[in-house]
């Protein structure tokens, strides 16, 4: 009996490894191909010149000004979108949990809507709105912050809602209120520290999504990293692929960090409880 | 938001032995009277508070007792400012605080659910309210440490809530509530999540500390034993109103209504006949609780008789037959069936249990303690 169990466990372990290896290859082979494309010369020699240029930022800015502008825009968009998403979402979700629990399903539905609407359809809806945005705020790529905040809602909402589910927000905020906290203090000193990993998760997801977004920026005629990469592809294919690869690796690292943050949270919850 | 900083009245070393029933609560200079006047609160179709009036003397501990949904927690939350009343006033120390938000009411509260901030240690939790009152760091630490010592958990100051047991967490929550030297201490079923032994220990500690600190305290519970054990006065609530408010012995021994008699302790419902200020039950004339028969008049009633007011004697000619007995430790409960199928429960010394086997014929005698009656 023990032999059968051990054999089954070995089989399961082998199957798991096969799945991991196949999936790993599925993701890594294209990345490896991209890397090879950036370092292999037409005559078969290998050179890291593209990567040297990529990491020499002053030279990159002067050689590829559009790419530099796109990278800077995406960097700024990341910061603005994360900030706007957190400022909008965290107090709203907390308030709904505390005071308007009957609205929770409605908020969830609204937040998940962008997931079900294709980006191209979103743009059709956003175009007339952005005509007004351009009229009032100009055509800066930073105005994409509004569209991106809508776009990240499904992921950010899920992450923050899951974080709030892990704590008794109502009791904690009432305890803080009874001790003399204003609502701002409740949010800043009680709720936020206890959903730190959820906020980090939401932020990482936002970073990954904003760095990879092309459709909305392109159709609204704004330049961000992906639009610049696409334009660059017409003049310097190797640099274009190098930038894409760097963006992908950055997104992978962020997602890896996210899963690490989630694991830390889980470990904290499993901490040993002592008996009295 | 400004707070008046007050020095601690005592340090941990001055804490004396546990206070008991005979200890008189001594109001301190911080003790205030609390008045709830005509509070009403409706949730949808449910009238949670129905013109509730309650007066608490400075330093007094009142326990609100009642079944689920009777409005006791709502009353406490309205006093805390966590719930708004539809009408009525809340006065603390003579000041009307009805419109004041919860964070400016200066009340310490211990919740039923564990409410310690998970990202802070026990000491930091206790320091939290002091920090909001801008107490200096060193003084804050000293006060918080003294409070943790007061609740007997000073050695666990550096532990996080997840490293503490339920009882320890509630002790820290109590220390946190007391550290800010609140005008009123509010306890919302703080023991209900704890196991029986810790519960009794902590209950006694709460009473000891309340007597030491002298803070006017409202204790909400659905556990009658808890309420009777710790309170100066017990308020029994029903459907948003106070059914009776009085010292624990009065509520238990002279319940003003059938509901109170039924809810606080066990009662036998025995058929009887009212005549004047007495009711005849199983051949014994029992005195009525004053006013108990008002609205009923004379005639057939059900008398609510406590099991400890029923004596059993083994008698071959007795009309009762023992049905079953439950061992409860020093005492036991014996169920006796009468010929007319009335069931009588008696509380007897467990030493008598061997004589009261099922089927034994017994004679029932009722002690002449005042009883409440209800219409038959």
Interface residues (C-beta under 8 A of the other chain):
Chain A: X167 X168 X171 X172 X174 X175 X176 X177 X178 X179 X180 X181 X182 X185 X189 X190 X193 X194 X268 X269 X271 X272 X273 X274 X275 X276
Chain B: X1 X3 X80 X81 X82 X101 X102 X103 X104 X105 X106 X107 X108 X109 X111 X113 X114 X115 X116 X117 X118 X119 X128 X129 X132 X133 X160 X162 X163 X164 X165 X166 X167 X168 X173 X176 X177 X180 X186 X198
